[in-house]
């Protein structure tokens, strides 16, 4: 199994630009989670999907953030326009909802907004 | 809201010795899951061990074991025969309110001294 795949691994962009982060969950998993990790705030859940449907987006910081899951094998997290305070590591994780809730994480995308 | 607390921001251990990382949590649920994740400098989040709250027996995975005290809402991780590769941030987590959402502690940074 390839595990959770995220791209890009690193992204450097200028303030005001659109950023799109991508995630491919583990095949057969039906839940997908987007997290943000910073030194100040730790690991925060932004949004999660079950069977491609957004279940809880209460962690999405503001309207500049949006996430989609058009099919079971692909999800995107978009930031438009990006701001320096969005600089963080963004993780995608997947799990099997009917299992034991353990989540498997991707390698993360380090985003730097200048 | 459910909380997970790791009271030790940093710990250190000598190679080959044993170290215990502490975690307490707060929940009103009777059935839930607890996890320890490891995040080495590569930043990959790796599941170390899982405990189901309804099981009285403490989980064990090779050199990693937990001390689960349900009444005290305590879930500590013991690492035996510590190795240099165990150096990492360790995060305790619990699923929230019977859902798939995980709540993470702030982490404990473990240093292993040769």
Boltz contact constraints between the chains, C-beta under 6 A:
constraints:
  - contact:
      token1: [A, 31]
      token2: [B, 100]
      max_distance: 6.0
  - contact:
      token1: [A, 42]
      token2: [B, 106]
      max_distance: 6.0
  - contact:
      token1: [A, 43]
      token2: [B, 104]
      max_distance: 6.0
  - contact:
      token1: [A, 97]
      token2: [B, 100]
      max_distance: 6.0
  - contact:
      token1: [A, 100]
      token2: [B, 33]
      max_distance: 6.0
  - contact:
      token1: [A, 101]
      token2: [B, 33]
      max_distance: 6.0
  - contact:
      token1: [A, 101]
      token2: [B, 95]
      max_distance: 6.0
  - contact:
      token1: [A, 101]
      token2: [B, 100]
      max_distance: 6.0
  - contact:
      token1: [A, 102]
      token2: [B, 47]
      max_distance: 6.0
  - contact:
      token1: [A, 102]
      token2: [B, 50]
      max_distance: 6.0
  - contact:
      token1: [A, 105]
      token2: [B, 45]
      max_distance: 6.0
  - contact:
      token1: [A, 107]
      token2: [B, 44]
      max_distance: 6.0
  - contact:
      token1: [A, 108]
      token2: [B, 43]
      max_distance: 6.0
